[in-house]
Amino acid sequence: MEFERNDMNKNKIELIRLVEILQDEIDQSSKVPFSNKVMVNQDIVTDIINEIIQSVPADFNTAQYVIAEKERILEEANGEYNRIRMEAEEIMHTQVNEHTIVRAAEDKARNIVSKGQTEAKNMRLAARDYAQGLLAELEEELQLRSDDAMVSFKKDMEDFVAGYRQSIDSTTQTVRENIQELSNMK
C-alpha cells in the first residue's frame, strides 16, 4: 500500500510538471498583435496534452484497484458467510437440540458479513474522496496557471500598447514640427 501511495504522489508530481511545461510553452509563444492570442507550436502542445492524458488514468487505475479490493473483500466475506451458514445447517441437522451452537454460528457469520460490508463501504468512500480530491487539486492548479497566464499576457499587451502609443505620439509630434517649419518658410 505504501508503494501505491508513493506511485500516486509521483503521478501527481508528474501531472503538475506537465501542466507547468504547458504553461511555459504558452508563456514563451509568439504574441498575435492587437489580440489576446498567442501562436503555439501545435506538435509540442499536443504532445504535452497527450502526456497529461496518459498520466491521469494511473490515478484512476489506483482508485479502481481500491474498488476491486473492496469487492474482493465483500465476496470473501460472503463466501465465509456461506461456508459458516452451511456448517451451521449441518450442525443443526445433527444436533437439533443444541440451538445455541447454530445461533452462535449464524451470529458469527452475520458479524463477518457486516464487517466486510463496512470495510468495503469505507474503501469505496475513500476511493471516491481520493478521486474527488485529486480532481479538485488539478482544477485549482489549472485555474491558477490560467490566471497567471492571463495576468502576464495582459501586462505584455499593456506594455505593447503603451509603446505603440508613444511611437505614434512621437511621430505625430515630428509631423507637427515639420508642418510648422513649412508654415514658417512661406
N, C-alpha and C positions, 0 to 999 in steps of 0.2 A: 504494500500500500504506500510505503514511503517513496519507493521508486516511482510510482504513478504520480504522486504529488510533485516530485521533482520534475518529472516529464511534463506535467501540466504547467508548472512555472516556466519551464524552458519554452513551451509553446506560446505562453502569454508574452514572454520577453521577445520571442521571435516575431510575434504579431505586432507588437509595439515598434520593434526595429523596422519592420517593413512599412508601417504607416509613416514613420519618420523619414524613411528613404523616399516615399511617395511625396511627402511634404517638401523635402529638399528639392526634388525634381520639379515640382510646381514652382517653388520659390526661385529656382535658377532658370526657369524657362523664359523665353523671349516675350516681352510685353507687346500687345497689339495696341498701337497708338489710338488714342481717343476712345478707348473702351475699357471695360473691366475684365478683359480676357487675356489669356496667355496662350502661347503656342507651345505644346508639349510634344515630346518625341513619343509617338503612339506605341512603338515597339517596347520602349522602356516602361512606360506606364502600364501597358498590357501585361508585361512580364511580372511587374510588381503586384498587380491585382491578382494575377493567377497564383502567385506565391501566397498571397493573403488567403485566397480561397482554399488553397491546399493546406494551410496551417490551421485554419479554423476547424475543419472536420476532426482533427485529432482530439480536440477538447470534447467535441460531441461524441466521439467514439468512447472516450473515458466515461462520459455520462451514460452511454448505452451499456458499458460494461457494468456500471453500478446497478443499473436497472436489471440487467441479466442476472447479476448476483442475487438481487432481491428475489427474482422469480425462482432461481435455483434453490434458495433457502426456503421459500414457500413450498416448492414441490417436495423438497426434502422433509419439511415438517408434515406435509400432507401424507407422504409415504410413511413416515414414522407413525403418524396418527392411524393410518390404515393398518399398519403392522400391529400396533398395540391393540387396536379395536378387534382385529381377528384373534389375537391372543386372548383378549378378554372374552370373546364369544366362545372360544374353546374351553376356557376355564369355567364359564357359565354353564356350558353343556355338561361338563364333567363334574362340576361341584355346584349344583343348583342351590344348595343350602348356604353356600358361602357368598352371599351378596356383597359383602364388604370388599372382597378381592376384586370383583368385577367393577364395583363403583370406584375403587382406587385406581384401577387401570384406565377407566374412562376419564376420570378427573385428570390423571397424568397426561393422557392423550390430548384432552382439551387444553390443558396448560401449555403443552408443546406447540399445538397449532396456534394458540393465542400469542405465544411468544414469537413464533415465526412470522405471523401476520404483522405484529407490532414492529419487528425488526425490518420486515420488507417495506412497510409503510414509511418508517424512518429513513430507510435508504432511498426510497423514491422521492421523498420530500427533500432530502439532502441533495440528490442529483438535480432536482428541479431548481432548488435555491442556488446551487453552484452555476448552473447554466444561465439563470437569470442574472446572477451577479457578474458573470463573465461578459454577457451581452451589454449590461449596463455600463461596465467599465469601458468596453470597446466604444459604445456610443458616446460616452463622456470624452474619451480621448480623441475620437474623430471630431467632435464638436469643438474641442479646444484647438485642435490643429486647424480646423476650418476658420475659426475666429482669428487665430494668429495670422493665417494666410490673408484674410480679408483686411486686417489692420495693416499688414505690411504692404499689400497691394494698394490700399487707399493712400498710404503715405507716399509710395512711389508715384502714384498718379498726381497727388497734390504737388509734389516736387516738380514733376514734369510740366504741369500746367503753369506753376509759378515761373519756371524757367522760360517756358514758351511765351508767357505774357510779358516777361521782362524783355525778351528778344523783340517782341512786337512793339513794345513801348520805345525801345531804343531805336528801332528802325523808323517808327513814326516821328520821333524827335529829330532824327537825321533828315528825314524828308521835309519837315517844317523848317529846319535851318537852311536847307537848300532852297526852299521856296522864298524864304526871307532874303537870302543872298541874291536870288534872281530879281526880286522886287527892288532891292537896293541898287541894282545895276542899271536900271532904267533911267 
